[in-house]
Amino acid sequence: MKKEIEGNLLSPLPVALVGTLIEGRPNYCVIGYMSPFDFGRHIFFSLYKKRYTRVGIQRNKTFSVNIPSEDLMREVNLCGSKSGRDFDKSKLFDTFYGELKSAPMIRQCPLNMECRVTDILDYDPNEGIIGRVVKSYADSGLVKDSIVDMKKARLIIWTIGGDFSYYRVGERIVLDEATAQ
Ligand SMILES: Cc1cc2nc3c(=O)[nH]c(=O)nc-3n(C[C@H](O)[C@H](O)[C@H](O)COP(=O)(O)O)c2cc1C
């Protein structure tokens, strides 16, 4: 038997911190409604128009995506509840830049990407922000033969569908030969 549930059940999703540069200062905002598409060459995320982050997106047409590990839970909580309009979130992290000088990235996050905005979709009161991934970075301790060890990165995931909780990434599923066929 099935029970009808209200809302979207495509879950869990990664927790990401979107970085923008506003008035010369880095700002970091938690975005949960985010997805790679176009085989990972582009990223989509949903941004409520009132977010301070929108100012940086509109002005620079760039942003960064920083994937935190669970050690950064306190900072994630602050970046997801306080607006850069009235709280300086740049002080929470060390910032570095790659190719795009207006897409600040968080050194303490194990994985980072810098992106250039290619499209903005109006879904009032939200916008759909689409960016092309320009460059990606990972902490060297996580990389072996150009492959990132996602388990070691200790990423945070969160759930929608009414649950709205944070979780750890679980065990890797290894297919045996019989299952793989
Ligand atoms: C788990 C989680 C997911 C969130 N996802 C989004 C999102 O997808 N889009 C959005 O606009 N805000 C989202 N927020 C809210 C923003 O992170 C929050 O309002 C933040 O303070 C905005 O910062 P800013 O005003 O400096 O841009 C989320 C918050 C949390 C805790």
The ligand as a MOL file (V3000), in Angstrom:
LIG
                    3D

  0  0  0     0  0            999 V3000
M  V30 BEGIN CTAB
M  V30 COUNTS 31 33 0 0 0
M  V30 BEGIN ATOM
M  V30 1 C 19.7310 22.9180 4.8680 0
M  V30 2 C 19.4380 24.2610 4.2800 0
M  V30 3 C 19.1290 24.3790 2.9240 0
M  V30 4 C 18.8560 25.6250 2.3640 0
M  V30 5 N 18.5740 25.6990 1.0210 0
M  V30 6 C 18.3310 26.9060 0.4540 0
M  V30 7 C 18.0820 26.9880 -0.9580 0
M  V30 8 O 18.1110 25.9950 -1.6790 0
M  V30 9 N 17.8220 28.2180 -1.4880 0
M  V30 10 C 17.8050 29.3540 -0.7160 0
M  V30 11 O 17.5710 30.4520 -1.2600 0
M  V30 12 N 18.0470 29.3040 0.6210 0
M  V30 13 C 18.3220 28.1150 1.2150 0
M  V30 14 N 18.5810 28.0430 2.5630 0
M  V30 15 C 18.4880 29.2670 3.3960 0
M  V30 16 C 19.7510 30.1610 3.3280 0
M  V30 17 O 20.9300 29.4000 3.4970 0
M  V30 18 C 19.6970 31.2250 4.4690 0
M  V30 19 O 18.5190 31.9900 4.3640 0
M  V30 20 C 20.9230 32.1490 4.4800 0
M  V30 21 O 20.9530 32.8150 5.7200 0
M  V30 22 C 20.9390 33.1850 3.3380 0
M  V30 23 O 22.1510 33.8850 3.3980 0
M  V30 24 P 22.4190 35.2310 2.5720 0
M  V30 25 O 21.2750 36.1890 2.8800 0
M  V30 26 O 23.7320 35.7420 3.1310 0
M  V30 27 O 22.4920 34.8960 1.1280 0
M  V30 28 C 18.8770 26.8010 3.1700 0
M  V30 29 C 19.2020 26.6950 4.5310 0
M  V30 30 C 19.4800 25.4460 5.0780 0
M  V30 31 C 19.8390 25.3600 6.5410 0
M  V30 END ATOM
M  V30 BEGIN BOND
M  V30 1 1 1 2
M  V30 2 1 2 3
M  V30 3 2 2 30
M  V30 4 2 3 4
M  V30 5 1 4 5
M  V30 6 1 4 28
M  V30 7 2 5 6
M  V30 8 1 6 7
M  V30 9 1 6 13
M  V30 10 2 7 8
M  V30 11 1 7 9
M  V30 12 1 9 10
M  V30 13 2 10 11
M  V30 14 1 10 12
M  V30 15 2 12 13
M  V30 16 1 13 14
M  V30 17 1 14 15
M  V30 18 1 14 28
M  V30 19 1 15 16
M  V30 20 1 16 17
M  V30 21 1 16 18
M  V30 22 1 18 19
M  V30 23 1 18 20
M  V30 24 1 20 21
M  V30 25 1 20 22
M  V30 26 1 22 23
M  V30 27 1 23 24
M  V30 28 2 24 25
M  V30 29 1 24 26
M  V30 30 1 24 27
M  V30 31 2 28 29
M  V30 32 1 29 30
M  V30 33 1 30 31
M  V30 END BOND
M  V30 END CTAB
M  END
